[in-house]
């Protein structure tokens, strides 16, 4: 499997994680409301962490094969 194929697979995997955690958060808020609770905080954290992972998969690889990262 080429690096580009692995990257596409990873991007699809992380996008699925974002979608999954977003649906869990939405369902919890629909069932229990959005008042502060430990469970709501856990779901929000899982969703934001998944979104950060997705953002981390976005940069294009540099010519030497590693991801470029800002400063």
mmCIF file of the N, C-alpha and C atoms, coordinates in Angstrom:
data_MODEL
# 
_entry.id   MODEL 
# 
loop_
_atom_site.group_PDB 
_atom_site.id 
_atom_site.type_symbol 
_atom_site.label_atom_id 
_atom_site.label_alt_id 
_atom_site.label_comp_id 
_atom_site.label_asym_id 
_atom_site.label_entity_id 
_atom_site.label_seq_id 
_atom_site.pdbx_PDB_ins_code 
_atom_site.Cartn_x 
_atom_site.Cartn_y 
_atom_site.Cartn_z 
_atom_site.occupancy 
_atom_site.B_iso_or_equiv 
_atom_site.pdbx_formal_charge 
_atom_site.auth_seq_id 
_atom_site.auth_comp_id 
_atom_site.auth_asym_id 
_atom_site.auth_atom_id 
_atom_site.pdbx_PDB_model_num 
ATOM 1   N N  . UNK A 1 1  ? 0.854   -1.175 0.000  1.00 0.00 ? 1  UNK A N  1 
ATOM 2   C CA . UNK A 1 1  ? 0.000   0.000  0.000  1.00 0.00 ? 1  UNK A CA 1 
ATOM 3   C C  . UNK A 1 1  ? 0.896   1.233  0.000  1.00 0.00 ? 1  UNK A C  1 
ATOM 4   N N  . UNK A 1 2  ? 0.605   2.140  -0.885 1.00 0.00 ? 2  UNK A N  1 
ATOM 5   C CA . UNK A 1 2  ? 1.429   3.344  -0.972 1.00 0.00 ? 2  UNK A CA 1 
ATOM 6   C C  . UNK A 1 2  ? 1.116   4.304  0.175  1.00 0.00 ? 2  UNK A C  1 
ATOM 7   N N  . UNK A 1 3  ? 2.018   5.238  0.357  1.00 0.00 ? 3  UNK A N  1 
ATOM 8   C CA . UNK A 1 3  ? 1.821   6.242  1.406  1.00 0.00 ? 3  UNK A CA 1 
ATOM 9   C C  . UNK A 1 3  ? 0.552   7.033  1.190  1.00 0.00 ? 3  UNK A C  1 
ATOM 10  N N  . UNK A 1 4  ? 0.241   7.320  -0.067 1.00 0.00 ? 4  UNK A N  1 
ATOM 11  C CA . UNK A 1 4  ? -0.968  8.079  -0.376 1.00 0.00 ? 4  UNK A CA 1 
ATOM 12  C C  . UNK A 1 4  ? -2.225  7.284  -0.021 1.00 0.00 ? 4  UNK A C  1 
ATOM 13  N N  . UNK A 1 5  ? -2.197  5.972  -0.290 1.00 0.00 ? 5  UNK A N  1 
ATOM 14  C CA . UNK A 1 5  ? -3.335  5.122  0.074  1.00 0.00 ? 5  UNK A CA 1 
ATOM 15  C C  . UNK A 1 5  ? -3.507  5.060  1.594  1.00 0.00 ? 5  UNK A C  1 
ATOM 16  N N  . UNK A 1 6  ? -2.382  4.908  2.312  1.00 0.00 ? 6  UNK A N  1 
ATOM 17  C CA . UNK A 1 6  ? -2.459  4.869  3.786  1.00 0.00 ? 6  UNK A CA 1 
ATOM 18  C C  . UNK A 1 6  ? -2.998  6.180  4.326  1.00 0.00 ? 6  UNK A C  1 
ATOM 19  N N  . UNK A 1 7  ? -2.568  7.282  3.726  1.00 0.00 ? 7  UNK A N  1 
ATOM 20  C CA . UNK A 1 7  ? -3.029  8.602  4.158  1.00 0.00 ? 7  UNK A CA 1 
ATOM 21  C C  . UNK A 1 7  ? -4.533  8.748  3.924  1.00 0.00 ? 7  UNK A C  1 
ATOM 22  N N  . UNK A 1 8  ? -5.003  8.295  2.770  1.00 0.00 ? 8  UNK A N  1 
ATOM 23  C CA . UNK A 1 8  ? -6.437  8.365  2.471  1.00 0.00 ? 8  UNK A CA 1 
ATOM 24  C C  . UNK A 1 8  ? -7.222  7.493  3.439  1.00 0.00 ? 8  UNK A C  1 
ATOM 25  N N  . UNK A 1 9  ? -6.682  6.289  3.760  1.00 0.00 ? 9  UNK A N  1 
ATOM 26  C CA . UNK A 1 9  ? -7.349  5.419  4.729  1.00 0.00 ? 9  UNK A CA 1 
ATOM 27  C C  . UNK A 1 9  ? -7.408  6.077  6.099  1.00 0.00 ? 9  UNK A C  1 
ATOM 28  N N  . UNK A 1 10 ? -6.310  6.697  6.510  1.00 0.00 ? 10 UNK A N  1 
ATOM 29  C CA . UNK A 1 10 ? -6.261  7.354  7.826  1.00 0.00 ? 10 UNK A CA 1 
ATOM 30  C C  . UNK A 1 10 ? -7.242  8.519  7.873  1.00 0.00 ? 10 UNK A C  1 
ATOM 31  N N  . UNK A 1 11 ? -7.299  9.294  6.794  1.00 0.00 ? 11 UNK A N  1 
ATOM 32  C CA . UNK A 1 11 ? -8.228  10.418 6.741  1.00 0.00 ? 11 UNK A CA 1 
ATOM 33  C C  . UNK A 1 11 ? -9.666  9.920  6.849  1.00 0.00 ? 11 UNK A C  1 
ATOM 34  N N  . UNK A 1 12 ? -9.994  8.851  6.145  1.00 0.00 ? 12 UNK A N  1 
ATOM 35  C CA . UNK A 1 12 ? -11.350 8.282  6.221  1.00 0.00 ? 12 UNK A CA 1 
ATOM 36  C C  . UNK A 1 12 ? -11.642 7.769  7.632  1.00 0.00 ? 12 UNK A C  1 
ATOM 37  N N  . UNK A 1 13 ? -10.646 7.143  8.258  1.00 0.00 ? 13 UNK A N  1 
ATOM 38  C CA . UNK A 1 13 ? -10.825 6.629  9.613  1.00 0.00 ? 13 UNK A CA 1 
ATOM 39  C C  . UNK A 1 13 ? -11.080 7.764  10.604 1.00 0.00 ? 13 UNK A C  1 
ATOM 40  N N  . UNK A 1 14 ? -10.303 8.816  10.515 1.00 0.00 ? 14 UNK A N  1 
ATOM 41  C CA . UNK A 1 14 ? -10.458 9.934  11.450 1.00 0.00 ? 14 UNK A CA 1 
ATOM 42  C C  . UNK A 1 14 ? -11.776 10.660 11.184 1.00 0.00 ? 14 UNK A C  1 
ATOM 43  N N  . UNK A 1 15 ? -12.171 10.807 9.919  1.00 0.00 ? 15 UNK A N  1 
ATOM 44  C CA . UNK A 1 15 ? -13.456 11.431 9.607  1.00 0.00 ? 15 UNK A CA 1 
ATOM 45  C C  . UNK A 1 15 ? -14.603 10.616 10.206 1.00 0.00 ? 15 UNK A C  1 
ATOM 46  N N  . UNK A 1 16 ? -14.496 9.299  10.139 1.00 0.00 ? 16 UNK A N  1 
ATOM 47  C CA . UNK A 1 16 ? -15.513 8.432  10.741 1.00 0.00 ? 16 UNK A CA 1 
ATOM 48  C C  . UNK A 1 16 ? -15.564 8.623  12.258 1.00 0.00 ? 16 UNK A C  1 
ATOM 49  N N  . UNK A 1 17 ? -14.397 8.804  12.892 1.00 0.00 ? 17 UNK A N  1 
ATOM 50  C CA . UNK A 1 17 ? -14.364 9.044  14.336 1.00 0.00 ? 17 UNK A CA 1 
ATOM 51  C C  . UNK A 1 17 ? -15.046 10.365 14.683 1.00 0.00 ? 17 UNK A C  1 
ATOM 52  N N  . UNK A 1 18 ? -14.790 11.394 13.889 1.00 0.00 ? 18 UNK A N  1 
ATOM 53  C CA . UNK A 1 18 ? -15.432 12.693 14.123 1.00 0.00 ? 18 UNK A CA 1 
ATOM 54  C C  . UNK A 1 18 ? -16.941 12.553 13.994 1.00 0.00 ? 18 UNK A C  1 
ATOM 55  N N  . UNK A 1 19 ? -17.387 11.878 12.943 1.00 0.00 ? 19 UNK A N  1 
ATOM 56  C CA . UNK A 1 19 ? -18.828 11.683 12.737 1.00 0.00 ? 19 UNK A CA 1 
ATOM 57  C C  . UNK A 1 19 ? -19.450 10.907 13.899 1.00 0.00 ? 19 UNK A C  1 
ATOM 58  N N  . UNK A 1 20 ? -18.780 9.834  14.333 1.00 0.00 ? 20 UNK A N  1 
ATOM 59  C CA . UNK A 1 20 ? -19.268 9.003  15.419 1.00 0.00 ? 20 UNK A CA 1 
ATOM 60  C C  . UNK A 1 20 ? -19.402 9.805  16.713 1.00 0.00 ? 20 UNK A C  1 
ATOM 61  N N  . UNK A 1 21 ? -18.349 10.507 17.093 1.00 0.00 ? 21 UNK A N  1 
ATOM 62  C CA . UNK A 1 21 ? -18.395 11.274 18.340 1.00 0.00 ? 21 UNK A CA 1 
ATOM 63  C C  . UNK A 1 21 ? -19.390 12.427 18.238 1.00 0.00 ? 21 UNK A C  1 
ATOM 64  N N  . UNK A 1 22 ? -19.522 13.015 17.066 1.00 0.00 ? 22 UNK A N  1 
ATOM 65  C CA . UNK A 1 22 ? -20.520 14.072 16.878 1.00 0.00 ? 22 UNK A CA 1 
ATOM 66  C C  . UNK A 1 22 ? -21.939 13.554 17.067 1.00 0.00 ? 22 UNK A C  1 
ATOM 67  N N  . UNK A 1 23 ? -22.209 12.359 16.523 1.00 0.00 ? 23 UNK A N  1 
ATOM 68  C CA . UNK A 1 23 ? -23.544 11.760 16.696 1.00 0.00 ? 23 UNK A CA 1 
ATOM 69  C C  . UNK A 1 23 ? -23.806 11.412 18.150 1.00 0.00 ? 23 UNK A C  1 
ATOM 70  N N  . UNK A 1 24 ? -22.802 10.877 18.851 1.00 0.00 ? 24 UNK A N  1 
ATOM 71  C CA . UNK A 1 24 ? -22.969 10.550 20.273 1.00 0.00 ? 24 UNK A CA 1 
ATOM 72  C C  . UNK A 1 24 ? -23.273 11.805 21.082 1.00 0.00 ? 24 UNK A C  1 
ATOM 73  N N  . UNK A 1 25 ? -22.544 12.878 20.805 1.00 0.00 ? 25 UNK A N  1 
ATOM 74  C CA . UNK A 1 25 ? -22.759 14.136 21.514 1.00 0.00 ? 25 UNK A CA 1 
ATOM 75  C C  . UNK A 1 25 ? -24.152 14.681 21.229 1.00 0.00 ? 25 UNK A C  1 
ATOM 76  N N  . UNK A 1 26 ? -24.536 14.655 19.966 1.00 0.00 ? 26 UNK A N  1 
ATOM 77  C CA . UNK A 1 26 ? -25.871 15.147 19.584 1.00 0.00 ? 26 UNK A CA 1 
ATOM 78  C C  . UNK A 1 26 ? -26.974 14.338 20.260 1.00 0.00 ? 26 UNK A C  1 
ATOM 79  N N  . UNK A 1 27 ? -26.844 13.016 20.269 1.00 0.00 ? 27 UNK A N  1 
ATOM 80  C CA . UNK A 1 27 ? -27.848 12.160 20.900 1.00 0.00 ? 27 UNK A CA 1 
ATOM 81  C C  . UNK A 1 27 ? -27.923 12.424 22.403 1.00 0.00 ? 27 UNK A C  1 
ATOM 82  N N  . UNK A 1 28 ? -26.772 12.533 23.064 1.00 0.00 ? 28 UNK A N  1 
ATOM 83  C CA . UNK A 1 28 ? -26.759 12.789 24.496 1.00 0.00 ? 28 UNK A CA 1 
ATOM 84  C C  . UNK A 1 28 ? -27.464 14.104 24.806 1.00 0.00 ? 28 UNK A C  1 
ATOM 85  N N  . UNK A 1 29 ? -27.137 15.145 24.028 1.00 0.00 ? 29 UNK A N  1 
ATOM 86  C CA . UNK A 1 29 ? -27.759 16.449 24.277 1.00 0.00 ? 29 UNK A CA 1 
ATOM 87  C C  . UNK A 1 29 ? -29.262 16.400 24.017 1.00 0.00 ? 29 UNK A C  1 
ATOM 88  N N  . UNK A 1 30 ? -29.680 15.626 23.019 1.00 0.00 ? 30 UNK A N  1 
ATOM 89  C CA . UNK A 1 30 ? -31.103 15.513 22.730 1.00 0.00 ? 30 UNK A CA 1 
ATOM 90  C C  . UNK A 1 30 ? -31.832 14.791 23.865 1.00 0.00 ? 30 UNK A C  1 
ATOM 91  N N  . UNK A 1 31 ? -31.197 13.761 24.414 1.00 0.00 ? 31 UNK A N  1 
ATOM 92  C CA . UNK A 1 31 ? -31.838 12.979 25.472 1.00 0.00 ? 31 UNK A CA 1 
ATOM 93  C C  . UNK A 1 31 ? -31.757 13.634 26.848 1.00 0.00 ? 31 UNK A C  1 
ATOM 94  N N  . UNK A 1 32 ? -30.641 14.295 27.143 1.00 0.00 ? 32 UNK A N  1 
ATOM 95  C CA . UNK A 1 32 ? -30.396 14.785 28.500 1.00 0.00 ? 32 UNK A CA 1 
ATOM 96  C C  . UNK A 1 32 ? -30.273 16.296 28.609 1.00 0.00 ? 32 UNK A C  1 
ATOM 97  N N  . UNK A 1 33 ? -30.339 16.998 27.508 1.00 0.00 ? 33 UNK A N  1 
ATOM 98  C CA . UNK A 1 33 ? -30.146 18.441 27.537 1.00 0.00 ? 33 UNK A CA 1 
ATOM 99  C C  . UNK A 1 33 ? -28.665 18.774 27.575 1.00 0.00 ? 33 UNK A C  1 
ATOM 100 N N  . UNK A 1 34 ? -28.370 20.053 27.541 1.00 0.00 ? 34 UNK A N  1 
ATOM 101 C CA . UNK A 1 34 ? -26.965 20.451 27.498 1.00 0.00 ? 34 UNK A CA 1 
ATOM 102 C C  . UNK A 1 34 ? -26.483 21.052 28.811 1.00 0.00 ? 34 UNK A C  1 
ATOM 103 N N  . UNK A 1 35 ? -27.189 20.759 29.917 1.00 0.00 ? 35 UNK A N  1 
ATOM 104 C CA . UNK A 1 35 ? -26.727 21.259 31.213 1.00 0.00 ? 35 UNK A CA 1 
ATOM 105 C C  . UNK A 1 35 ? -25.420 20.556 31.581 1.00 0.00 ? 35 UNK A C  1 
ATOM 106 N N  . UNK A 1 36 ? -24.537 21.238 32.278 1.00 0.00 ? 36 UNK A N  1 
ATOM 107 C CA . UNK A 1 36 ? -23.213 20.683 32.580 1.00 0.00 ? 36 UNK A CA 1 
ATOM 108 C C  . UNK A 1 36 ? -23.288 19.365 33.342 1.00 0.00 ? 36 UNK A C  1 
ATOM 109 N N  . UNK A 1 37 ? -22.500 18.405 32.895 1.00 0.00 ? 37 UNK A N  1 
ATOM 110 C CA . UNK A 1 37 ? -22.368 17.132 33.587 1.00 0.00 ? 37 UNK A CA 1 
ATOM 111 C C  . UNK A 1 37 ? -21.032 16.514 33.186 1.00 0.00 ? 37 UNK A C  1 
ATOM 112 N N  . UNK A 1 38 ? -20.614 15.552 33.958 1.00 0.00 ? 38 UNK A N  1 
ATOM 113 C CA . UNK A 1 38 ? -19.350 14.877 33.665 1.00 0.00 ? 38 UNK A CA 1 
ATOM 114 C C  . UNK A 1 38 ? -19.432 14.149 32.337 1.00 0.00 ? 38 UNK A C  1 
ATOM 115 N N  . UNK A 1 39 ? -20.535 13.461 32.099 1.00 0.00 ? 39 UNK A N  1 
ATOM 116 C CA . UNK A 1 39 ? -20.687 12.700 30.852 1.00 0.00 ? 39 UNK A CA 1 
ATOM 117 C C  . UNK A 1 39 ? -20.682 13.624 29.644 1.00 0.00 ? 39 UNK A C  1 
ATOM 118 N N  . UNK A 1 40 ? -21.368 14.746 29.732 1.00 0.00 ? 40 UNK A N  1 
ATOM 119 C CA . UNK A 1 40 ? -21.379 15.699 28.628 1.00 0.00 ? 40 UNK A CA 1 
ATOM 120 C C  . UNK A 1 40 ? -19.971 16.213 28.364 1.00 0.00 ? 40 UNK A C  1 
ATOM 121 N N  . UNK A 1 41 ? -19.227 16.507 29.408 1.00 0.00 ? 41 UNK A N  1 
ATOM 122 C CA . UNK A 1 41 ? -17.850 16.975 29.249 1.00 0.00 ? 41 UNK A CA 1 
ATOM 123 C C  . UNK A 1 41 ? -16.989 15.905 28.574 1.00 0.00 ? 41 UNK A C  1 
ATOM 124 N N  . UNK A 1 42 ? -17.191 14.630 28.949 1.00 0.00 ? 42 UNK A N  1 
ATOM 125 C CA . UNK A 1 42 ? -16.436 13.538 28.319 1.00 0.00 ? 42 UNK A CA 1 
ATOM 126 C C  . UNK A 1 42 ? -16.751 13.439 26.833 1.00 0.00 ? 42 UNK A C  1 
ATOM 127 N N  . UNK A 1 43 ? -18.025 13.540 26.481 1.00 0.00 ? 43 UNK A N  1 
ATOM 128 C CA . UNK A 1 43 ? -18.421 13.454 25.076 1.00 0.00 ? 43 UNK A CA 1 
ATOM 129 C C  . UNK A 1 43 ? -17.894 14.644 24.283 1.00 0.00 ? 43 UNK A C  1 
ATOM 130 N N  . UNK A 1 44 ? -17.959 15.826 24.879 1.00 0.00 ? 44 UNK A N  1 
ATOM 131 C CA . UNK A 1 44 ? -17.435 17.011 24.205 1.00 0.00 ? 44 UNK A CA 1 
ATOM 132 C C  . UNK A 1 44 ? -15.932 16.883 23.988 1.00 0.00 ? 44 UNK A C  1 
ATOM 133 N N  . UNK A 1 45 ? -15.227 16.347 24.979 1.00 0.00 ? 45 UNK A N  1 
ATOM 134 C CA . UNK A 1 45 ? -13.787 16.168 24.858 1.00 0.00 ? 45 UNK A CA 1 
ATOM 135 C C  . UNK A 1 45 ? -13.455 15.157 23.751 1.00 0.00 ? 45 UNK A C  1 
ATOM 136 N N  . UNK A 1 46 ? -14.177 14.042 23.707 1.00 0.00 ? 46 UNK A N  1 
ATOM 137 C CA . UNK A 1 46 ? -13.935 13.031 22.674 1.00 0.00 ? 46 UNK A CA 1 
ATOM 138 C C  . UNK A 1 46 ? -14.165 13.617 21.286 1.00 0.00 ? 46 UNK A C  1 
ATOM 139 N N  . UNK A 1 47 ? -15.228 14.417 21.149 1.00 0.00 ? 47 UNK A N  1 
ATOM 140 C CA . UNK A 1 47 ? -15.539 15.023 19.857 1.00 0.00 ? 47 UNK A CA 1 
ATOM 141 C C  . UNK A 1 47 ? -14.472 16.035 19.455 1.00 0.00 ? 47 UNK A C  1 
ATOM 142 N N  . UNK A 1 48 ? -14.064 16.891 20.381 1.00 0.00 ? 48 UNK A N  1 
ATOM 143 C CA . UNK A 1 48 ? -13.055 17.900 20.039 1.00 0.00 ? 48 UNK A CA 1 
ATOM 144 C C  . UNK A 1 48 ? -11.701 17.235 19.761 1.00 0.00 ? 48 UNK A C  1 
ATOM 145 N N  . UNK A 1 49 ? -11.365 16.169 20.481 1.00 0.00 ? 49 UNK A N  1 
ATOM 146 C CA . UNK A 1 49 ? -10.112 15.458 20.216 1.00 0.00 ? 49 UNK A CA 1 
ATOM 147 C C  . UNK A 1 49 ? -10.127 14.827 18.826 1.00 0.00 ? 49 UNK A C  1 
ATOM 148 N N  . UNK A 1 50 ? -11.266 14.270 18.438 1.00 0.00 ? 50 UNK A N  1 
ATOM 149 C CA . UNK A 1 50 ? -11.385 13.687 17.100 1.00 0.00 ? 50 UNK A CA 1 
ATOM 150 C C  . UNK A 1 50 ? -11.255 14.770 16.034 1.00 0.00 ? 50 UNK A C  1 
ATOM 151 N N  . UNK A 1 51 ? -11.844 15.925 16.280 1.00 0.00 ? 51 UNK A N  1 
ATOM 152 C CA . UNK A 1 51 ? -11.719 17.025 15.308 1.00 0.00 ? 51 UNK A CA 1 
ATOM 153 C C  . UNK A 1 51 ? -10.270 17.505 15.207 1.00 0.00 ? 51 UNK A C  1 
ATOM 154 N N  . UNK A 1 52 ? -9.557  17.518 16.330 1.00 0.00 ? 52 UNK A N  1 
ATOM 155 C CA . UNK A 1 52 ? -8.145  17.902 16.303 1.00 0.00 ? 52 UNK A CA 1 
ATOM 156 C C  . UNK A 1 52 ? -7.321  16.880 15.525 1.00 0.00 ? 52 UNK A C  1 
ATOM 157 N N  . UNK A 1 53 ? -7.651  15.581 15.697 1.00 0.00 ? 53 UNK A N  1 
ATOM 158 C CA . UNK A 1 53 ? -6.958  14.556 14.918 1.00 0.00 ? 53 UNK A CA 1 
ATOM 159 C C  . UNK A 1 53 ? -7.220  14.750 13.435 1.00 0.00 ? 53 UNK A C  1 
ATOM 160 N N  . UNK A 1 54 ? -8.462  15.096 13.088 1.00 0.00 ? 54 UNK A N  1 
ATOM 161 C CA . UNK A 1 54 ? -8.796  15.328 11.687 1.00 0.00 ? 54 UNK A CA 1 
ATOM 162 C C  . UNK A 1 54 ? -8.007  16.517 11.150 1.00 0.00 ? 54 UNK A C  1 
ATOM 163 N N  . UNK A 1 55 ? -7.912  17.577 11.932 1.00 0.00 ? 55 UNK A N  1 
ATOM 164 C CA . UNK A 1 55 ? -7.137  18.747 11.510 1.00 0.00 ? 55 UNK A CA 1 
ATOM 165 C C  . UNK A 1 55 ? -5.661  18.380 11.369 1.00 0.00 ? 55 UNK A C  1 
ATOM 166 N N  . UNK A 1 56 ? -5.193  17.472 12.197 1.00 0.00 ? 56 UNK A N  1 
ATOM 167 C CA . UNK A 1 56 ? -3.799  17.039 12.130 1.00 0.00 ? 56 UNK A CA 1 
ATOM 168 C C  . UNK A 1 56 ? -3.488  16.190 10.915 1.00 0.00 ? 56 UNK A C  1 
ATOM 169 N N  . UNK A 1 57 ? -4.505  15.613 10.284 1.00 0.00 ? 57 UNK A N  1 
ATOM 170 C CA . UNK A 1 57 ? -4.278  14.796 9.099  1.00 0.00 ? 57 UNK A CA 1 
ATOM 171 C C  . UNK A 1 57 ? -4.345  15.622 7.828  1.00 0.00 ? 57 UNK A C  1 
ATOM 172 N N  . UNK A 1 58 ? -4.698  16.893 7.937  1.00 0.00 ? 58 UNK A N  1 
ATOM 173 C CA . UNK A 1 58 ? -4.899  17.732 6.764  1.00 0.00 ? 58 UNK A CA 1 
ATOM 174 C C  . UNK A 1 58 ? -3.631  18.191 6.050  1.00 0.00 ? 58 UNK A C  1 
ATOM 175 N N  . UNK A 1 59 ? -2.541  18.535 6.748  1.00 0.00 ? 59 UNK A N  1 
ATOM 176 C CA . UNK A 1 59 ? -1.386  19.065 6.023  1.00 0.00 ? 59 UNK A CA 1 
ATOM 177 C C  . UNK A 1 59 ? -0.846  18.071 5.003  1.00 0.00 ? 59 UNK A C  1 
ATOM 178 N N  . UNK A 1 60 ? -0.438  18.586 3.865  1.00 0.00 ? 60 UNK A N  1 
ATOM 179 C CA . UNK A 1 60 ? 0.130   17.751 2.815  1.00 0.00 ? 60 UNK A CA 1 
ATOM 180 C C  . UNK A 1 60 ? 1.533   17.307 3.217  1.00 0.00 ? 60 UNK A C  1 
ATOM 181 N N  . UNK A 1 61 ? 1.937   16.122 2.763  1.00 0.00 ? 61 UNK A N  1 
ATOM 182 C CA . UNK A 1 61 ? 3.289   15.670 3.079  1.00 0.00 ? 61 UNK A CA 1 
ATOM 183 C C  . UNK A 1 61 ? 4.334   16.563 2.414  1.00 0.00 ? 61 UNK A C  1 
ATOM 184 N N  . UNK A 1 62 ? 5.448   16.737 3.091  1.00 0.00 ? 62 UNK A N  1 
ATOM 185 C CA . UNK A 1 62 ? 6.540   17.520 2.511  1.00 0.00 ? 62 UNK A CA 1 
ATOM 186 C C  . UNK A 1 62 ? 7.311   16.613 1.549  1.00 0.00 ? 62 UNK A C  1 
ATOM 187 N N  . UNK A 1 63 ? 8.190   17.181 0.753  1.00 0.00 ? 63 UNK A N  1 
ATOM 188 C CA . UNK A 1 63 ? 8.937   16.377 -0.218 1.00 0.00 ? 63 UNK A CA 1 
ATOM 189 C C  . UNK A 1 63 ? 9.733   15.229 0.391  1.00 0.00 ? 63 UNK A C  1 
ATOM 190 N N  . UNK A 1 64 ? 10.149  15.341 1.655  1.00 0.00 ? 64 UNK A N  1 
ATOM 191 C CA . UNK A 1 64 ? 10.913  14.263 2.280  1.00 0.00 ? 64 UNK A CA 1 
ATOM 192 C C  . UNK A 1 64 ? 10.014  13.199 2.909  1.00 0.00 ? 64 UNK A C  1 
ATOM 193 N N  . UNK A 1 65 ? 8.700   13.284 2.696  1.00 0.00 ? 65 UNK A N  1 
ATOM 194 C CA . UNK A 1 65 ? 7.767   12.242 3.144  1.00 0.00 ? 65 UNK A CA 1 
ATOM 195 C C  . UNK A 1 65 ? 7.192   12.425 4.522  1.00 0.00 ? 65 UNK A C  1 
ATOM 196 N N  . UNK A 1 66 ? 7.556   13.483 5.225  1.00 0.00 ? 66 UNK A N  1 
ATOM 197 C CA . UNK A 1 66 ? 6.975   13.733 6.547  1.00 0.00 ? 66 UNK A CA 1 
ATOM 198 C C  . UNK A 1 66 ? 5.954   14.856 6.435  1.00 0.00 ? 66 UNK A C  1 
ATOM 199 N N  . UNK A 1 67 ? 5.033   14.842 7.365  1.00 0.00 ? 67 UNK A N  1 
ATOM 200 C CA . UNK A 1 67 ? 4.043   15.919 7.355  1.00 0.00 ? 67 UNK A CA 1 
ATOM 201 C C  . UNK A 1 67 ? 4.691   17.215 7.787  1.00 0.00 ? 67 UNK A C  1 
ATOM 202 N N  . UNK A 1 68 ? 4.316   18.270 7.103  1.00 0.00 ? 68 UNK A N  1 
ATOM 203 C CA . UNK A 1 68 ? 4.813   19.572 7.520  1.00 0.00 ? 68 UNK A CA 1 
ATOM 204 C C  . UNK A 1 68 ? 3.954   20.099 8.647  1.00 0.00 ? 68 UNK A C  1 
ATOM 205 N N  . UNK A 1 69 ? 4.587   20.703 9.622  1.00 0.00 ? 69 UNK A N  1 
ATOM 206 C CA . UNK A 1 69 ? 3.867   21.270 10.759 1.00 0.00 ? 69 UNK A CA 1 
ATOM 207 C C  . UNK A 1 69 ? 4.292   22.704 10.930 1.00 0.00 ? 69 UNK A C  1 
ATOM 208 N N  . UNK A 1 70 ? 3.341   23.559 11.298 1.00 0.00 ? 70 UNK A N  1 
ATOM 209 C CA . UNK A 1 70 ? 3.707   24.953 11.521 1.00 0.00 ? 70 UNK A CA 1 
ATOM 210 C C  . UNK A 1 70 ? 4.656   25.118 12.692 1.00 0.00 ? 70 UNK A C  1 
ATOM 211 N N  . UNK A 1 71 ? 5.556   26.063 12.564 1.00 0.00 ? 71 UNK A N  1 
ATOM 212 C CA . UNK A 1 71 ? 6.528   26.522 13.494 1.00 0.00 ? 71 UNK A CA 1 
ATOM 213 C C  . UNK A 1 71 ? 6.871   25.832 14.682 1.00 0.00 ? 71 UNK A C  1 
# 
